[in-house]
Amino acid sequence: MVRTDQPFTQHGVNLAKPNYQYEKRQRELAKKKKKEEKKQNLLEKKELNPESETDQPLDTGTD
């Protein structure tokens, strides 16, 4: 006999309830990790190429 008072049952078997807070936290951690990796990559590129365009004086074309 199937009990109808339990919300997550199917054919008399209890189903696992999704843990949305855990899933959201894992997504947030993945985003944070990816952002940190991008930041590190940018810093490494700047260290390898110290000549950046912002350090050069702008040529306005007026002599």
Residue frames as a rotation matrix with the C-alpha (Angstrom) as fourth column:
MET 1
0.578 0.816 0.000 0.00
0.816 -0.578 0.000 0.00
0.000 0.000 -1.000 0.00
VAL 2
-0.372 -0.694 0.617 1.35
0.691 -0.650 -0.315 3.44
0.620 0.309 0.722 -0.94
ARG 3
0.010 0.305 -0.952 1.27
0.867 -0.478 -0.144 6.15
-0.499 -0.824 -0.269 1.69
THR 4
0.262 0.182 0.948 0.13
0.788 -0.607 -0.102 9.48
0.557 0.774 -0.303 0.28
ASP 5
0.967 0.130 -0.219 1.19
0.243 -0.734 0.634 11.60
-0.078 -0.666 -0.742 3.28
GLN 6
0.104 -0.983 -0.151 4.86
0.410 -0.096 0.907 11.50
-0.906 -0.156 0.393 2.27
PRO 7
0.619 0.259 -0.741 5.63
-0.396 -0.713 -0.579 14.02
-0.678 0.652 -0.339 -0.47
PHE 8
-0.013 -0.724 -0.690 8.60
-1.000 0.000 0.018 12.24
-0.013 0.690 -0.724 -2.04
THR 9
-0.286 -0.028 0.958 7.37
-0.233 0.972 -0.041 8.72
-0.929 -0.235 -0.284 -2.62
GLN 10
-0.030 0.280 -0.960 7.01
-0.996 0.069 0.052 6.72
0.081 0.958 0.277 -5.76
HIS 11
0.306 0.265 -0.914 5.62
-0.351 0.924 0.151 3.22
0.885 0.274 0.376 -5.71
GLY 12
0.966 0.188 -0.179 6.19
0.096 0.384 0.918 3.00
0.241 -0.904 0.353 -1.97
VAL 13
0.176 -0.971 -0.162 9.89
0.971 0.199 -0.135 3.92
0.163 -0.134 0.978 -2.21
ASN 14
0.717 0.002 -0.697 11.19
0.304 -0.901 0.311 7.09
-0.627 -0.435 -0.647 -0.58
LEU 15
0.543 -0.532 0.650 13.03
0.683 -0.172 -0.710 9.25
0.489 0.829 0.270 -3.08
ALA 16
-0.335 -0.744 -0.579 15.94
0.914 -0.405 -0.009 11.46
-0.228 -0.532 0.816 -2.14
LYS 17
0.775 0.563 -0.287 15.03
0.519 -0.826 -0.220 15.10
-0.360 0.022 -0.933 -1.69
PRO 18
0.296 -0.702 0.648 17.15
0.688 -0.313 -0.654 17.48
0.662 0.640 0.391 -3.82
ASN 19
0.273 -0.318 -0.908 19.47
0.804 -0.442 0.397 19.64
-0.528 -0.839 0.135 -1.76
TYR 20
0.693 0.111 0.713 19.20
0.614 -0.610 -0.502 22.95
0.379 0.785 -0.490 -3.58
GLN 21
0.923 -0.383 0.031 21.33
-0.336 -0.763 0.553 24.88
-0.188 -0.521 -0.833 -1.07
TYR 22
0.252 -0.859 0.445 24.23
0.160 0.490 0.857 22.47
-0.954 -0.145 0.261 -1.58
GLU 23
0.229 -0.111 0.967 23.92
0.955 0.219 -0.201 22.69
-0.189 0.969 0.156 -5.36
LYS 24
0.909 0.138 0.393 23.83
0.233 -0.950 -0.207 26.49
0.345 0.280 -0.896 -5.26
ARG 25
0.727 -0.686 0.030 26.88
-0.352 -0.334 0.874 26.62
-0.590 -0.646 -0.485 -2.98
GLN 26
0.103 -0.695 0.711 28.79
0.555 0.634 0.539 24.32
-0.825 0.339 0.451 -5.33
ARG 27
0.491 0.120 0.863 27.92
0.842 -0.322 -0.434 26.56
0.226 0.939 -0.259 -8.31
GLU 28
0.982 -0.118 0.151 29.06
-0.152 -0.958 0.245 29.63
0.115 -0.263 -0.958 -6.37
LEU 29
0.457 -0.862 0.221 32.34
-0.130 0.181 0.975 27.96
-0.880 -0.474 -0.029 -5.43
ALA 30
0.141 -0.373 0.917 32.93
0.878 0.475 0.058 26.94
-0.457 0.797 0.394 -9.04
LYS 31
0.764 0.181 0.619 32.32
0.491 -0.785 -0.377 30.51
0.418 0.592 -0.689 -10.23
LYS 32
0.893 -0.448 0.049 34.66
-0.360 -0.644 0.675 31.88
-0.271 -0.620 -0.736 -7.56
LYS 33
0.260 -0.818 0.513 37.38
0.280 0.572 0.771 29.38
-0.924 -0.057 0.378 -8.49
LYS 34
0.290 -0.085 0.953 37.06
0.956 0.072 -0.285 30.22
-0.045 0.994 0.102 -12.19
LYS 35
0.932 0.088 0.351 37.24
0.120 -0.990 -0.073 33.94
0.341 0.110 -0.934 -11.43
GLU 36
0.669 -0.737 0.090 40.39
-0.325 -0.182 0.928 33.47
-0.668 -0.651 -0.361 -9.34
GLU 37
0.140 -0.616 0.775 41.99
0.677 0.631 0.379 31.40
-0.723 0.472 0.505 -12.11
LYS 38
0.575 0.127 0.808 41.26
0.748 -0.482 -0.456 34.15
0.332 0.867 -0.373 -14.63
LYS 39
0.969 -0.219 0.116 42.73
-0.248 -0.873 0.420 36.72
0.009 -0.436 -0.900 -12.27
GLN 40
0.389 -0.865 0.317 45.89
0.000 0.343 0.939 34.64
-0.921 -0.366 0.133 -11.86
ASN 41
0.214 -0.270 0.939 46.19
0.926 0.363 -0.107 34.20
-0.312 0.892 0.328 -15.63
LEU 42
0.837 0.127 0.533 45.94
0.341 -0.882 -0.325 37.95
0.429 0.454 -0.781 -16.16
LEU 43
0.815 -0.574 0.079 48.61
-0.411 -0.477 0.777 38.60
-0.409 -0.666 -0.624 -13.52
GLU 44
0.210 -0.752 0.625 50.90
0.402 0.649 0.645 36.01
-0.891 0.116 0.439 -15.13
LYS 45
0.428 -0.003 0.904 50.43
0.898 -0.112 -0.425 37.58
0.103 0.994 -0.046 -18.55
LYS 46
0.959 -0.063 0.276 51.23
-0.079 -0.996 0.047 41.02
0.272 -0.067 -0.960 -17.16
GLU 47
0.575 -0.795 0.193 54.41
-0.257 0.048 0.965 39.69
-0.777 -0.604 -0.177 -15.53
LEU 48
0.116 -0.517 0.848 55.52
0.746 0.609 0.270 38.07
-0.656 0.601 0.456 -18.79
ASN 49
-0.062 -0.051 0.997 54.77
0.861 -0.508 0.027 41.18
0.505 0.860 0.075 -20.84
PRO 50
-0.220 -0.049 -0.974 55.75
0.815 -0.559 -0.156 44.22
-0.536 -0.828 0.163 -18.73
GLU 51
-0.981 -0.090 -0.171 55.26
-0.019 -0.835 0.550 46.56
-0.193 0.543 0.818 -21.70
SER 52
-0.219 0.964 0.151 51.61
0.847 0.265 -0.461 47.38
-0.485 0.027 -0.874 -21.56
GLU 53
-0.204 0.212 0.956 49.77
0.794 -0.536 0.288 49.81
0.573 0.817 -0.059 -23.76
THR 54
0.811 0.584 -0.026 48.69
0.478 -0.637 0.605 51.92
0.337 -0.503 -0.796 -20.78
ASP 55
0.402 -0.740 -0.539 52.29
0.598 -0.233 0.767 52.63
-0.693 -0.631 0.349 -19.80
GLN 56
-0.488 -0.569 0.662 53.10
0.871 -0.263 0.416 54.11
-0.062 0.780 0.623 -23.21
PRO 57
-0.567 0.309 -0.763 52.36
-0.045 -0.937 -0.346 57.80
-0.822 -0.162 0.546 -23.79
LEU 58
0.331 0.787 0.521 49.44
0.627 0.229 -0.744 58.37
-0.705 0.573 -0.418 -26.10
ASP 59
-0.829 -0.547 0.115 50.31
0.414 -0.463 0.783 59.71
-0.376 0.697 0.611 -29.54
THR 60
0.062 0.919 -0.390 47.70
0.259 -0.393 -0.882 62.31
-0.964 -0.046 -0.262 -30.37
GLY 61
0.170 -0.052 0.984 49.14
0.972 0.175 -0.159 62.91
-0.164 0.983 0.080 -33.85
THR 62
0.970 0.128 0.206 49.85
0.162 -0.974 -0.158 66.60
0.180 0.186 -0.966 -33.23
ASP 63
0.165 -0.977 -0.135 53.44
0.981 0.148 0.125 67.66
-0.103 -0.153 0.983 -33.80
